[in-house]
Amino acid sequence: MTRSSTSSPSRVAIIGGGPAGLMAAEVLSQAGIKVDLYDGMPSVGRKFLLAGVGGMNITHSEAYPAFLSRYAERAPQIAPLLRGFGAEALCQWIHELGIETFVGSSGRVFPTDMKAAPLLRAWLKRLRDSGVVIHTRHRWLGWDERGGLRIDSPEGETTVQADATLLALGGGSWSRLGSDGAWMLPLEQRGVGLAPLQPSNCGFEVQAWSELMVSKFAGAPLKNIAIGLNDDVPRLGECVITATGIEGSLIYALSAPIREAINRHGSATIHLDLLPGRPVDKVAAALSKPRGSRSMAKHLHSQLGIDGVKAALLRELTSADCFADMALLANAIKALPLTLVKTRPLDEAISSAGGVLFEAMDEQLMLKQLPGVFCAGEMLDWEAPTGGYLLTACFASGRAAGLGMVEWLQRKD
């Protein structure tokens, strides 16, 4: 990318108005660089706002080693980003915007009022006051033959020349909010290394529930359970039965290994512990008590508190022989096998895996194939569970890319 006069201030284009793009805009504008930010939607930060509807979980308070481990195999690439702008720095930055935070019982960090909108309003005011120009309803289409940015606007297609460009276009989930993955094709055409986009923090489908499960228990929460995959220690939490399978926070936390098992083997079997607080021998002892004339359903309820959706799952996923043998039934209660056959569609996922490979970028997040073009946010090839980890890495990568752009422009001049 070139500019017409070396005596004029550098001018950059940021494509995408989510946390990564806005954070880069702040870094660049503070360095005295003119920033034009383009977003295809009528307003910026739409996914950020929707993610905060149930309570804006901005980051997590756990110790750094555990925090970093949430990024799994991409932890080595995420580590330098977090060292530059981790959870503590993010909280301090929020406080400087006039927004106070608190740590919830789960260790998650929230704004005091639990809302995303006041934070975004304060941030956008600061950005505009610093000279950042935000162009909404401006969708990036790729590059023209001279390297200009093709932008589709309400006035028609135009070409933008910039001294450097940041792509922060999100992943491939929630297309109605702008993250539709359409950016993959222009990058692929330029030879940029990409990993296919896949659902992350997503629900999964079973082969088929019975009509009873769908009619009576679709939407029913499964609380106080644990789920194990392979030989890993089962995780405690809760999830929800759906008409096609299962979803919810506990499933989202395991979505990456479940998805990869399905990719390798065509299916993945998880094991549900319906009574994680009781060892199997205690469950078997309770079941072996005389039940007299009571039905098995009433026996399960009176001895173990199992009823509703948990009892329905036992009937759904075991045979009649299991209910005739209390040892088998106890084992089923503690490790009920549920086979999952595919993810729900990408557009339903909370986030996506895949995207621009870190190996396709240098340490400043600049594309090796396209000098002067940087990438940040969810469009990079990493994933993390919900709990503030997604947002923290988006902020951190946006800041790192912004600093990288400043340094690159200075070297260029």
N, C-alpha and C positions, 0 to 999 in steps of 0.2 A: 504494500500500500504506500502511496506517495502523496505528499502535499505540495501545493503549488508554490509556496514561498517558505524558505527555511527561516525567515525572520519572524513569521507569525507563530503564535503558540501552537503546540501540538493539539490535534483534535482526534478524539477516539470515538468509535461507535461501539455501544454495548447492545447486544441483541438478547433481550429477555429481561423482564422486570420482576424476577423473583428475588429471594434473599441473596443469592450469589451475585447476580447482576447489580443489584442495588448496593451491596457492600463494595464491589469493585468501583462503582461510580463514586462512592464516598472517598475511597482511597485516592482515586485519580483527581477528583476535583480539589481535594486538599493539597495535592501536589501542583496545583495551578494549571492543570490540563483541562481543556474544554471537552465536555462530555455530552454526547447525544445518546440517549437511551431509547431503544425502539422495542415496542411490545405489540403483539398482534391482537391482544384483547382490548376491550374498552377502558380498562383500568389495570394498574400493575398490582402484583402481589395477590392474585386471586386464589391460588392454591394455598398460600400462606394464611390468608384469611379463613378459608374453609377448614383448614387443618386446626384452626383455633376455635372453631365453633363449640366443641365440647370442653374447652379449657386449653389455653395456649401453653402447651408443654414445650418450652424453649430449649432446654438442655437437661443434663442430669448431673447430680452432685457426687456420683461415686468416684472413688480414687482413680487416678489416671491409668494405671495398668489395666484395671478391669474395663474402664471406659474404652481404651484403645482396642481391647480384645473384641469389642462388639463389631469391629469392621473386618474380622476374620482374615481371609487371605490377603486382603488389601490393607491391612494394618500398617505394613512397612511404608506404603505410599501415603496413607492418611496421617501418619505420625508427624512428619514435618509441618503439615498444615495445622495440626492441633497445637504443636509447640509454638507456632506463631500466633494462634488465636483459638485457644481452647475454651473450655466451659467457664473458667473463672474470668477470662478476658471478655467473653461474650456477656456475662452477667454485668460486669463493670460498664461495658458499653451501653447496655440497656439502662443502667442507672443514670448514665450521663444524658440519656434522652428524657430523663425525668420519670421513668417507669421503675417502680420498686418490684422486687421479686421475693418469693418465698420457696422453701423446699418442702414438698409434700411428704407424706408418710412413706411413699415408695422411693424417695430419693429424687424424684423428678422435680425440676425447677419450673415455676410458673410466674407470670406477672401477677401482682397482688390482686388485680381485678379479674384475672383469668382470661382476659380478652386480647385478641391480636390487633384489633382496629386502632386503639389509642397508640400503640407502639408504632404501627405503620404510618399513622398520620403524623406523629412527631418526627419520624425518620424522613418522610417525604418532604416535610417543611424544611428540615435541615439541608436536604439535598438540593432543593430548589433555591434556597437562600445562598448556597455555595455555587450556583450557576449551572447545575445539571439541568439539561433540557430533556423532558420526557415526551416522547411521541407515541401515543396510543393508537390502536387500529393500524399499526404499521408492521406488516408481516415480512420477515426475511425470506427470500426465495432462492438465495444462493449468490453466485458471483457471475458477472459478465465476463466477456473475453479479455477485458483489460484489468480485471481484478477488482472492479467496483462492486459494491454491495447492491444487489437488486432488492428493492423494497416495494412491496405492494401496499399502497395507501388509499384512503378514500378518494384521493384525486387521481388515482391511477398508478401505474408502475413508475418508479423513479430510481436513479442510481446515486448512491452515496459513496464519496471518496473519504477515506479515513487514514490516519497515520498508523493506527493499530486498531484491532477489532477484538472484542471479547464475545464469544458465544456462550450464553448461559440460558439454554433453551429448555431446561428440565429434561425429564426422562420420556417415557411413553405412556404413562398412566394419567387418567383424568383429562382426556383430550378436550372435554368441554371447557376446561380452564386454561387451555393453551398448550399443554404438554402432550403433543401428539406424535412425537418421534419423526416428524416430516423432515427434520434437519439431517437425518441419517443419509439420505440420497446425495445431497450436494457434497458432503464430506467423503462419502464413498467414491464419488466421481473424481475427487481430488487425491485419491490414494491414501486417505487417512485410515489408520488401523481401528477397526470397530469390532466390538463384541455384540452379538444379537441382543436385542432388548427382550427381557423376560419379566414376568410378574414377580414382585417381591412384597412381603407383608400382605399376603393374599390368602383367599380362601381356596379350598380344594373340593373336588367332586368325588363321590363314591360311584360305584357302578350303577347302583339304583337303590334308593330306599323303598321300603314297602309303602303301600298306600296309607297304612295306619300311621307310619312315621311322618309322612308328609302332611297328612290332614290334621293330625293332632299335635305334632311336635316341631314342625318347621317354625323357626324363630325362638324356640325354647332355649334358655341359657343353661349351660352346664357349669355349675359353680363348685368350687372346692374339689377340684380334680387335679390329677397330674398326668402328663403325657410324656411317654418315652419313645425314642426312635433308635433302633439298633441297640447297642449296649450302653448308650449314654445315660447319665443319671436323669430320671424323669423330672420335668419342670412342673412346678405348681402354678395354678392360675385358673382361668375360666375361658370358655369359648361358647359358641352358639351353633346349634343344629340348624341347617338351612334345608331348603327343598331339594337341593342337589348334593349336599355334603356337610361341610363343617367350616367354620371361620371364627374369627375373634382373636383377642390379644394373645392367648396362649398358642394358637395355631400360627399367628403371624411371627411370633418369636422363633418358631421352628421352620418357617416357610422355606428358607434357603436350602437346608439339608433335605427336606421333604421333596422339594422341586428337583434337586439334583439326583435324588434316588429314583424319582419317576423318569427323569431324562435317561438314566443309565439302564433301568430295569423295566420300565413300562408301568410300574406301580410302586407304592411305598406303603408299608404296614406300620402304623403307629399303635401303641398300646396305652389304653386309658386305664388309669387307676382311679376307680370311683370313690375309694375311701383312703386317701393318702395318709390319713392320720392313724390308721390301724394296720398292724402287721397281719400277714395272711393267716397265721395260726389263730389269732384272736377272731378274725372274720369266720374261719371255719368252725371255731368253737361256738360262736353265736348262732351260726346256721344249724349246728347239730342239736341244738336244744329242741325238745319236743314241741311240735306246733299244734298237736291235737287236731281239732276240726278246722282250724284256720287255713285259708288258702295260702299258697306260696307267696302271693303278692302281699298279703297282710303279714306274713312271717318276715319277709324282707324289710317291710316297713317297721314293724315293732322291734326287731332285733338289731337292725343296722341303719334304719332311717332311709332306706333306699325305696324311692317311689318315683312317680312321674317319669320324666325323660330318662333318668338313670335306669329305672326298671324296664322301660321300653327298649333301651339300647341292649340290655342283657338279653331280652327276648329276641331282638333283631339279630344279634351277632353271635348267638350260641344255639346249640341244638337242644332238643328235649332231653337227651341223655344227660346233659350238663346239669339240668335242674333235678335230676334223680340222684346225683352224686354230690354231696355237700363239699367235698374236697375240690372237685372240679369247678363247682360254682364259686367257691372262695377264690380260686386261682383266676377265674374269669373276672371277678369283681376287681381284683388287684391288677390284672393285665389283660384287659379286654381288647382283642385285636380288631382294628378298623383299617381296611385297605382303601387307600386313596389312589385314584387313577389319573387325575390331571388337575392342573391349576384352573381357577376361574380365569376369565379373560383378562388380558393385560389392562384394559381400560377400567376395570373394576378395582385393580390393585391400588394400595396406598402409595406404593413407590415401584420403581423398576430397577432391575439389575441389567448390566450390560451398558454399552455406550462406547465412548472414546477411550481407547486403551491408554493407560498411563505410559506404556512403552512407546506410544506415538507422540509423546510430549517430552519437553525438557523439564528441568527442575522448577522452572517458573511457570509451568503449565502452558507453554507455547508449543503449538504444533510443529513438529520437525519438518513436515512436508510444506507448511505454509508459514514462513517467517512473518511475524507481526500479527498472527491470529492465535488467540488464547482461548482456552475452554475452562469452564468451572461449573460446579453444582452437580445436580443429579444426572446430567448428561455424561458424566464421567463413569467409567466402569468400576463402580463400587456399590455396595449395599450395606444396610445396617437395620437393626430392628427399630420399632417405634420406641419412644421414651426420651426423645430429645436428641438422639444420635444423628438422625437424618438432617435436622436443621443445623446442628452444630457444624457438621462437615460442609454443608452448603455455605454457611457464613465463612468458614475458615478457608475454603477453596476460593471463594470470591475475593477475599482479602489478599490471598497469596497471588492470585492472577493479577489483581490490581497493582500490587507491588512489582510483580514481574513486568507488567506493561510500562510502569514508570521507569524502571531500570533499563528496559530495552530501548525506550524512546530516548533516554539520556545517552546511551551508548551510540545510538544511531546519529544523534545530533553531533 
